[in-house]
Amino acid sequence: MFMRIALTGVPGTGKTAIADALAAKGFEVICLNEIVDKKKLWSGKDGFGSRIVNLRKLEHETNKLLSKKRNCVVEGHLACEMKLKCDLVIVCRTKPHVLESRLRKRGYPEKKLNENLMCELLDYCTIKSLGNYRKVYEVETSKNVKKNIEEIMRIVKGKGEKFKAGWVRWGKELRKTVLEGG
């Protein structure tokens, strides 16, 4: 069975580790950041030093590449922002306290860390993916990549009904963050 998968989620949710593990299972990995670099699809930098990407051009270039692919994973947090020619989308979701720890280890400035945490708490990548794709699933990526790959392979084989978008909910964590200030 051939499958084109978009793998998205906020930074720090494990997309790259999962993509690497899927590569070991025979999937070709297409990294959106590499396309941005190779094709110079950015126009400047934001206040954090992150590139401002031309999404329309990135979507065009990625879909052009996907038209020649059959068994691949498109990895990148921007995948939720576009309509890529993928069969399904996997949104990586991570418990907020785990995500916070990962982003702190990466040295994220407090404001950028908080923005990414809020995106996770508010289901940003899932909501954006549901607006752009028909088949959207979530995997909870706080712990075990091996387990995540097993779950993704179930989804790929059509046996991942329980992973359909909407099953991951951080409502308690969101209330704590908003009402109690963290």
TANOR-V401600 format. One record per residue. N is the residue number from 1. RES is the residue in one letter. PHI is phi in degrees with one decimal (none if undefined). PSI is psi in radians with two decimals (* if undefined). NEAR is the number of other C-alpha atoms within 10 Angstrom. Layout:
n={N;N}
res={RES;RES}
phi={PHI;PHI}
psi={PSI;PSI}
near={NEAR;NEAR}
This chain:
n={1;2;3;4;5;6;7;8;9;10;11;12;13;14;15;16;17;18;19;20;21;22;23;24;25;26;27;28;29;30;31;32;33;34;35;36;37;38;39;40;41;42;43;44;45;46;47;48;49;50;51;52;53;54;55;56;57;58;59;60;61;62;63;64;65;66;67;68;69;70;71;72;73;74;75;76;77;78;79;80;81;82;83;84;85;86;87;88;89;90;91;92;93;94;95;96;97;98;99;100;101;102;103;104;105;106;107;108;109;110;111;112;113;114;115;116;117;118;119;120;121;122;123;124;125;126;127;128;129;130;131;132;133;134;135;136;137;138;139;140;141;142;143;144;145;146;147;148;149;150;151;152;153;154;155;156;157;158;159;160;161;162;163;164;165;166;167;168;169;170;171;172;173;174;175;176;177;178;179;180;181;182}
res={M;F;M;R;I;A;L;T;G;V;P;G;T;G;K;T;A;I;A;D;A;L;A;A;K;G;F;E;V;I;C;L;N;E;I;V;D;K;K;K;L;W;S;G;K;D;G;F;G;S;R;I;V;N;L;R;K;L;E;H;E;T;N;K;L;L;S;K;K;R;N;C;V;V;E;G;H;L;A;C;E;M;K;L;K;C;D;L;V;I;V;C;R;T;K;P;H;V;L;E;S;R;L;R;K;R;G;Y;P;E;K;K;L;N;E;N;L;M;C;E;L;L;D;Y;C;T;I;K;S;L;G;N;Y;R;K;V;Y;E;V;E;T;S;K;N;V;K;K;N;I;E;E;I;M;R;I;V;K;G;K;G;E;K;F;K;A;G;W;V;R;W;G;K;E;L;R;K;T;V;L;E;G;G}
phi={none;-104.4;-150.0;-109.2;-116.1;-96.1;-116.1;-132.5;146.5;-64.9;-54.0;92.7;-90.9;101.1;-58.0;-66.2;-61.8;-68.7;-60.3;-61.4;-68.1;-68.9;-60.5;-66.9;-94.6;102.9;-84.3;-79.7;-102.2;-113.1;-96.6;-59.0;-61.6;-68.9;-65.5;-57.4;-65.4;-61.9;-95.3;52.7;-97.0;-135.1;-114.3;166.8;-127.5;-86.2;-62.9;-95.6;89.3;-82.0;-69.4;-95.7;-92.0;-81.2;-64.0;-61.4;-69.8;-63.8;-60.1;-60.5;-63.6;-68.4;-65.7;-61.2;-65.9;-64.7;-62.8;-103.6;-114.3;-124.4;-134.3;-149.4;-124.8;-96.7;-108.2;160.9;-65.8;-78.8;-58.7;-72.5;-87.2;-129.5;-107.8;-93.2;-79.8;-114.3;-76.7;-159.6;-122.8;-111.7;-99.8;-78.6;-122.8;-130.4;-53.6;-53.7;-68.2;-71.4;-60.8;-57.9;-61.8;-62.0;-70.2;-64.1;-62.8;-79.8;80.2;-62.4;-62.1;-53.0;-65.0;-67.3;-58.9;-64.8;-63.0;-68.3;-60.8;-64.0;-60.0;-65.7;-61.4;-94.9;61.4;-52.1;-67.1;-66.9;-62.1;-62.5;-63.5;-62.5;-77.6;-114.4;-136.7;-81.8;-109.9;-126.0;-127.2;-125.8;-123.0;-90.6;-110.0;-73.9;-125.2;-113.2;-62.5;-58.4;-65.1;-59.3;-65.8;-59.5;-65.1;-64.3;-65.8;-63.0;-61.3;-58.4;-83.5;81.3;-117.3;-114.6;-51.6;-69.7;-98.9;-57.3;-49.7;114.9;-81.5;-87.0;-137.1;-111.4;-55.8;-62.8;-65.2;-65.5;-59.0;-61.7;-64.6;-75.7;-81.4;-110.1;71.5;113.2}
psi={2.32;2.49;2.38;2.07;2.34;2.25;1.97;3.11;2.81;2.78;2.42;0.05;-0.01;0.27;-0.83;-0.75;-0.72;-0.74;-0.74;-0.72;-0.64;-0.56;-0.66;-0.32;0.11;0.05;2.40;2.39;2.23;2.02;2.09;-0.66;-0.61;-0.63;-0.75;-0.79;-0.90;-0.74;0.02;1.00;0.66;2.67;-0.09;-2.88;2.62;-3.02;-0.31;-0.09;0.10;2.54;2.53;1.89;2.45;1.71;-0.66;-0.78;-0.66;-0.75;-0.80;-0.87;-0.70;-0.76;-0.60;-0.78;-0.74;-0.49;-0.31;0.06;2.66;-0.57;1.53;2.89;2.18;1.98;2.25;2.54;-0.38;-0.15;-0.52;-0.30;-0.11;2.97;1.63;2.68;1.16;2.65;-0.53;2.90;2.37;2.12;2.09;2.21;2.35;2.42;2.34;-0.70;-0.56;-0.76;-0.77;-0.78;-0.78;-0.77;-0.60;-0.71;-0.51;-0.14;0.45;2.38;2.65;-0.77;-0.77;-0.71;-0.84;-0.66;-0.75;-0.69;-0.76;-0.67;-0.73;-0.81;-0.58;0.18;0.53;-0.93;-0.59;-0.82;-0.80;-0.72;-0.73;-0.50;-0.31;-0.25;2.73;-0.78;1.89;2.26;2.79;2.46;2.44;2.00;0.51;-0.42;-1.29;1.91;-0.70;-0.77;-0.71;-0.71;-0.71;-0.75;-0.76;-0.69;-0.60;-0.75;-0.83;-0.64;0.10;0.28;0.53;0.56;-0.68;-0.18;0.12;2.55;2.37;-0.17;-0.41;2.18;2.25;0.59;-0.79;-0.76;-0.66;-0.79;-0.76;-0.77;-0.80;-0.83;-0.57;0.01;0.54;*}
near={6;11;16;22;24;28;29;27;29;26;20;24;26;24;24;17;12;22;24;15;17;18;14;10;11;10;20;18;21;21;18;19;16;12;15;19;12;9;11;13;19;16;10;11;11;9;7;10;8;10;16;12;18;14;16;13;15;23;19;14;17;22;17;13;13;19;10;8;15;15;15;21;27;25;24;21;22;22;27;26;17;19;17;24;18;21;15;21;28;28;30;27;27;24;19;20;12;15;23;18;13;18;20;14;10;11;11;15;11;11;10;14;20;14;12;22;23;17;16;25;21;15;20;16;24;27;16;15;28;17;14;17;18;12;14;21;25;26;24;20;21;19;12;11;17;12;13;19;17;11;19;22;15;14;20;17;11;9;12;15;10;13;20;17;20;14;12;18;14;17;11;9;15;19;13;12;15;10;9;8;8;10}
